[in-house]
Amino acid sequence: MTPSGAVHDWVFDAIGTRWTVTTPSPLPSPVVDEVRAEIDRIDRAWSRFRDDSAVADMSRAAGRYPIEQSDQPLVDWYRRLYRLTRGAVSPLVGQTLADAGYDADYSLRPAAQVSAAPAWDEVIAGHEGALELREPVLLDVGAAGKGFAADRVAEIVTRATGDFVVDAGGDMVVSPRARPLRVALEHPMDPAKAIGVVTLDGGAICASAANRRVWADWHHIVDPRSASPAWEVLATWVIAPSAMEADGLATALFFTPAAFLRGDFDHHAEGFHHVTIRRNGSVEHTAIPGLELFL
């Protein structure tokens, strides 16, 4: 990261994942404190795994719930993903996941009947400045929330240094750099191996895989319309300007063909870069700089 190669890794656990913030030297204490405070704020607002969150309040009562200005892009992005995937990526999937066993207690015991998620307009009357809920609903922003948190942390870190990597459990934000960073693509069936490598000179890369959080006949990537896990796709990676965008698109690719999604993005000629591996062994990818696949 620096001419001398010196780096400092700040490693910590938060919002259910391991974080590593890599910089040329340790971050100043005020920056560290600001990062911790922002992650805690995001967790208190959007976690469905804690009883004192705003999401928990929304699950108990309909009403108007203000959205922090910093969080409006996350809600807007979910509305866009909902439209692009025709409801396959939805923040209203929380109860479906809880019924399937991925609940606040991590019981991992599916209920006899797992409910499908309601439609956006049935529940959400408005989302500009506040979520206006017609009825109580359990939200889940896991499809893009970790990427959003990584972006927020990167915004704070960049005030202290322009040379960094924020890695939130594999969702990475990389500062602009003249010498591209090589990033391994984790093998979806063996975390100790890589199935490929890409190079990044800045931006974000996020992955989604069906082998993470697996129990019974379920995993955490669930189609809210059918209340069933997605099985055709095994793993995806997306490179985009922000981790929030890359994270959401990595989930969207489990349900919606890339060709359908690309037309809504103009980052480059191919819309956005991605790798998709299906269970039948087929692989689809764009012309990602430095891509090597070991398949």
N, C-alpha and C positions, 0 to 999 in steps of 0.2 A: 504493500500500500504506500510505502514511502521509499525514497532512494536507498535508504539503509536496510529496508525490509523490516524495520521495527514495528510491532503491532501490540495492541493491548486488547484483550478480550474481557469484557464485562459479561459474566454469565449469571443468570438468575431465572427463577421460575415465576410465572404469572399467567393468569387466565388459562390455566390448564395446559401450559406448554413450556418448553425450555427456550429461553431467549439468549442470544449472544450478540452483543453490540461490539463490533471491532473498529477500533480507531488507532491512530498512530501513537497516542499516549492516553492515559486515564482521563476521563471526562471530569470537569470541575464538579464539585459537590452540589452546587445549585442546579446544574443540569441533570445530575443523577436524581436529585429530589424531584425535579419537575417531571422527569420520565416516570418515576414511580407514582407520582400523584395523578398523572394523566391516565396511566393504565388502570389505576384504582377507580378513577372517575368513570372510565368506559365500562369497567366491570359492574360498578354500582348502577349504571344506567341500563346496560343491555344484557346482563347475565340472567339466564333462566335457571341457574343452579344456586342462586342465593335468594333467601326469602325477603331481603330488604332492598331489592333492586326495583327500578321503575318497571321493568318487565314483569316482576312478580305482582306489582300493584295492578298492572294492566290485565293480568290473568284473573284478578279478583273483582274488578268493577269496570264497567264502560265509562266513558268520559273523555275529557280533553287532557292530553299529556304533552306538555311543552317539550320541544326538541331543542337541544343546545345548538347554537349556530354552527359550531364545529362539526356536529353530527348530521346536519341536514344532507350533506352529500351522500352519506351512507343510506339514508332513507330514500333519497332520490334514485340512487343506484339500484336499490331493491325494486323500486317501481319499474325501472327500465328493464331489469332482468326478468321481472314477472311478465312484462309485455313480450320481450324477445323470446322467452321460452314457453310462452302460452301457459303460464302458471306452474311450470315445473320447478322453477326456483322461486320460492316464496318465503317471506318471513313468518307466515302463518302456520308453518309446519311444526311448531313446538309441541303441540299436543299429540300429533302423530308420532313424533320421536319418543315422547314420554310414554305413550301407550305401548310402543314397541319395546320398551325397557330402558331406553336411553333417557332416564329421568333424573331429577335432582339428586336422588339417592344412589344413582348408578346401579339400580337393581338388576338390570340386564335380564329381566324376566318379562317377556312379551305378554300383554293382556290377551284374553280370548278373542277380543275384537279390537282392531286398531282403526281409529277413525281417520278419514281423509281430512285434509285441511279445507277450511271454507274459502270461498273466492274473495279476492281483495275487496271488491266493491260491496260485498255483503257485510263486511266487518269494518273497513276503514272508510270513513266519510271524507276525510281530508288528511293531508300529510305535509302541508306547508307551514312550518313554524311550530306545528303541534300535530301529534297523532290523535285524530278524533275517532274514537272507537264507538261503534253502534252497540257492541256487546263485548263482554270480557273475552280475551283471547290470549293464549300463551305464545309469545313470539320466540323465534329462534333466528339469530343473525349469523349463525356459524358459517354460512356459505361465503360470506365476504367480511365478516367482522374481524377476523384475525388479521387479514390484509389491511383493513382500515386502521386497526391498532398499530400495525407496523409502520404505516404511513405517518400516523400521528407522532410516533416515537422518532421517526426519521426527521420530521419537521423540527422537533426540539433539538436533536443532536446536531443538525446542520447549522444551528446558531453558534455552536462551539467549534465545529470543524467541517470542512468541505470534503473530508476523506473518511468514509465510513462504510460499513456494511451492517445493516440491521437484519438479523435472522430470527424470526419468530417461529420456531418449530418447522423450518423449511420454507416459510414465506419470507422472501428476502427483498430488501430495498438496498440498492447499490448506488453510491454516489457517482457522479460523472467522473470518468478516468481515462487517461490517454492509453494506459495499458489494460486491455480487457481482463476481467476476472473470469477464470474458468470455474464453472459450477457443475457438479456431478448431478445426474438424474438418478435418484434412488430406485433400485429395483423394487417393483411393487410386491414381489414375492419373497424378497430377502433384503432387509434393510442394511445388511452388511456389504451389499454389492451395489454397483452402479450399472445401469443399462445404457448410459450415454453421458455425454458432456456437451455443454453449450458455453459460449463466451458472452459476457455482458460488459458493455462499456458505460453502463448506467441504466437506471430504471428498476423494474421489479420482475421477479419470477416467482410464481406460486404453483403448487402442485396439489392434486387431490387424488386419493387412492382408496379403493374399496377394501383394502386389507387393513386399514386403520379403524379402530373401534369396531371390532367384529364380535358378535355374540349370537348364539342360537343360529337361526337362519337369516340373521339381519346384519346390516352394517349401517353406518351413519349417513350415507348418501341415499336419501329416500325421496321418491316421487310423491309429493303431497297430494296429487290428484288421485292416485290409485292406492296410496298408503302401502306401498311395497318398495323394497330396495331396488336400486338400479343395478342390473346384472350384465348388460352387454359390454359396457366399458370397464376396464380394469384400472387405468390410471391416466391422468392428464397433467400437462404442464402448460402454463401460459406465460408469455413474456409481454408486458405492457408497461406504459409509463408509470402506473401506480400499482401498489400491491392490492388495494381494494378492488381495482378493476381486474387484475390478473386472478385474484382469489375467486371472485364471483364467476368469471368466465371459465375457470378450471372446473367449477361445479356444473355450470351450464352445459359444458361439453359432454357430460354424462347423459344428457337428455335431448340435446339439440345439436344437429350437425353443424360443424364449423362453417360450412359454406353458407348456411342460413344466417349465422351470427355475424360473419365478417362484413357484410354489407352495411352494418350499422357503425363501423369504425373506419377511421381514415388515418391511422398512425403511419401506415406505409401501404404499398401496393397490395399487400395481402391482408390488410385490415389489422390483424394482430398475429403474433407468432405463437404456435402451439405444437405440442406433440400429444397424440392420443393413441393409447394402446388398448385394443379390445381383447376380450377373453378368447376370441378365436385365433389370436396371434397376429392379426393384422395391425399395421402401424400407419398412422397418417401424421404428416408433419409439414410445416411450411419451410421455406428456405432460411432457416435460422443461422445466423453467423456462427461459425465455429462448431456447428452441430456434428457430433460423432455418435453413432448408435452402435452398441455392442450386441447386436441381435443376430 
